Amino acid sequence: MPLFRHNADFQAWAKRLRERPAHQNPLNGKEVVGAALNRLLRLVYTPVKKQEFYRSPQLALVAN
């Protein structure tokens, strides 16, 4: 997916999902893609519903 190639936040997040220990249920490739789609939909839906602009997590921490 291009999302993993071009977005450093999603790359790190997907790497954490794949490399989790066995007792924390590591995900394979298709499961990571499904989880990423779920996360992306939530990232798009929430700002639309709240009628505000998206702020990346790093910028949100600096602004507070």
Buried (B, 14 or more C-beta within 10 A) or exposed (E): BEBBEEBEEBEEBBEEBEEEEEEEEBBEEEEBBEBBEEBBEEEEEEEEEEEEEEEEEEEEEEEE
